[in-house]
Amino acid sequence: MPKIQSSSRLPQMPQTLSQLQQEKATLEASLGGNLPFDALQKASTRISELIQLLDKKETRWLELSEKLV
């Protein structure tokens, strides 16, 4: 049963990963501007969170992909 649930999430993963990567790229681009310190700090914190989240989701995507093979 869990295998079916896991494989049902697989098609959603690329879209989710793309959205997270796009958010990260947008935040990284904003770092080059003239941001106030608090905005810079928030953006940096969110980028760090996104890096960790992307790593976790990419690993999970690979695990799910391997189960289908």
PAZAPA-4460 file (N, C-alpha, C; in steps of 0.05 Angstrom, whole numbers, plus 32768, in hexadecimal, padded with zeros to 4 digits):
% residues 69
    n_x    n_y    n_z   ca_x   ca_y   ca_z    c_x    c_y    c_z   seq   type   mol
   8010   7FE8   8000   8000   8000   8000   8011   801A   8000     1      M     A
   8025   801D   8012   8035   8036   8011   8043   803A   7FF7     2      P     A
   8049   8024   7FE9   8056   8027   7FCF   8045   8036   7FBB     3      K     A
   802B   8030   7FBC   8018   803D   7FAA   8016   805B   7FB1     4      I     A
   8014   8061   7FCB   8013   807D   7FD4   802C   808C   7FCC     5      Q     A
   8043   807F   7FCF   805C   808C   7FC9   805E   8092   7FAB     6      S     A
   8057   807E   7F9B   8059   8082   7F7E   8044   8096   7F74     7      S     A
   802E   809A   7F82   801B   80AD   7F7A   8025   80CA   7F7E     8      S     A
   8039   80CE   7F8F   8045   80E8   7F94   805B   80EE   7F7F     9      R     A
   8065   80DA   7F72   807B   80DE   7F60   8075   80F2   7F49    10      L     A
   805E   80F1   7F3C   8059   8105   7F27   8058   8122   7F31    11      P     A
   8052   8126   7F4A   8051   8141   7F55   806D   814C   7F5B    12      Q     A
   8080   813B   7F5F   809A   8143   7F69   80A9   8157   7F56    13      M     A
   80AA   8152   7F3B   80B8   8165   7F2A   80AC   8181   7F2C    14      P     A
   8092   8183   7F2E   8085   819D   7F30   808C   81AB   7F4A    15      Q     A
   808B   819B   7F60   8092   81A6   7F7A   80AF   81AF   7F7B    16      T     A
   80C1   819F   7F70   80DD   81A6   7F6F   80E2   81BF   7F5F    17      L     A
   80D4   81C1   7F48   80D6   81D8   7F37   80CD   81F2   7F45    18      S     A
   80B7   81F0   7F54   80AD   8207   7F63   80C1   8210   7F78    19      Q     A
   80CC   81FD   7F86   80E0   8203   7F9B   80F9   820F   7F8F    20      L     A
   8102   8204   7F79   811A   820F   7F6C   8115   822B   7F61    21      Q     A
   80FD   8230   7F57   80F6   824B   7F4D   80F5   825F   7F65    22      Q     A
   80EA   8257   7F7B   80E9   8269   7F92   8106   826F   7F9C    23      E     A
   8117   825B   7F9C   8133   825F   7FA4   8141   8272   7F91    24      K     A
   813D   826E   7F77   814A   827F   7F63   8140   829C   7F66    25      A     A
   8127   82A0   7F6B   811C   82BB   7F6F   8128   82C8   7F87    26      T     A
   812A   82BA   7F9D   8136   82C5   7FB5   8154   82CB   7FB1    27      L     A
   8162   82B9   7FA3   817E   82BE   7F9E   8182   82D7   7F8D    28      E     A
   8171   82DB   7F7A   8172   82F3   7F69   816D   830C   7F79    29      A     A
   815C   830A   7F8D   8156   8322   7F9E   816D   8329   7FB0    30      S     A
   817F   8316   7FB5   8196   831C   7FC6   81A9   8330   7FB9    31      L     A
   81A8   8332   7F9F   81BA   8345   7F91   81B0   8361   7F92    32      G     A
   8198   8365   7F9B   818C   8380   7F9D   8194   838E   7FB6    33      G     A
   8186   83A4   7FBB   818B   83B4   7FD2   8176   83AE   7FE8    34      N     A
   8178   8397   7FF4   8164   838F   8008   816C   8399   8023    35      L     A
   8158   83A1   8033   815D   83A7   804F   8167   838E   805E    36      P     A
   8175   8392   8074   8181   837B   8082   816D   8365   8089    37      F     A
   8155   836D   8093   8142   8359   809C   8138   8349   8084    38      D     A
   8133   8355   806D   812B   8347   8055   8141   8335   804B    39      A     A
   8159   833E   804C   8170   832E   8044   8173   8315   8056    40      L     A
   816F   8319   8070   8171   8303   8083   815A   82EF   807E    41      Q     A
   8142   82F8   8079   812B   82E7   8073   8130   82D7   805A    42      K     A
   813A   82E4   8045   813F   82D7   802C   8155   82C2   802F    43      A     A
   8169   82C8   803D   817F   82B5   8042   8176   829D   8052    44      S     A
   8165   82A1   8066   815A   828B   8076   8149   827A   8064    45      T     A
   8138   8286   8054   8126   8276   8042   8136   8267   802E    46      R     A
   814B   8272   8023   815C   8264   8010   8168   824B   801D    47      I     A
   8171   824E   8035   817C   8237   8044   8167   8222   8048    48      S     A
   814F   822A   804F   8139   8217   8052   8133   8209   8038    49      E     A
   8132   8218   8022   812C   820C   8008   8142   81F8   7FFF    50      L     A
   815B   81FE   8005   8171   81EC   7FFE   816C   81D1   800C    51      I     A
   8166   81D2   8026   8161   81BA   8035   8149   81AB   802B    52      Q     A
   8134   81BA   8026   811B   81AE   801C   811F   81A1   8001    53      L     A
   812D   81AF   7FEF   8133   81A4   7FD5   8143   818A   7FD7    54      L     A
   8157   818A   7FE8   8167   8172   7FEB   8156   815B   7FF5    55      D     A
   8145   8160   8008   8134   814B   8013   8121   8141   7FFE    56      K     A
   8114   8153   7FEF   8100   814B   7FDB   810E   813D   7FC3    57      K     A
   8125   8146   7FBB   8133   8139   7FA5   813B   811C   7FAD    58      E     A
   8144   8119   7FC5   814B   80FE   7FCF   8133   80EC   7FCF    59      T     A
   811D   80F7   7FD9   8104   80E8   7FDA   80FA   80E1   7FBE    60      R     A
   80FD   80F3   7FAB   80F5   80EE   7F8F   8106   80D7   7F84    61      W     A
   8120   80D7   7F89   8131   80C1   7F80   8128   80A7   7F8C    62      L     A
   8122   80A7   7FA6   8119   808F   7FB3   8100   8084   7FA7    63      E     A
   80ED   8095   7FA1   80D3   808D   7F95   80D8   8083   7F79    64      L     A
   80E9   8090   7F6A   80F0   8087   7F4F   80FC   806C   7F4E    65      S     A
   810D   8066   7F61   811A   804C   7F63   8106   8036   7F69    66      E     A
   80F2   803C   7F79   80DE   8028   7F80   80CD   8020   7F68    67      K     A
   80CB   8032   7F55   80BB   802C   7F3D   80CA   801A   7F29    68      L     A
   80E4   801A   7F2B   80F4   800B   7F18   80F5   7FEE   7F1F    69      V     A
***
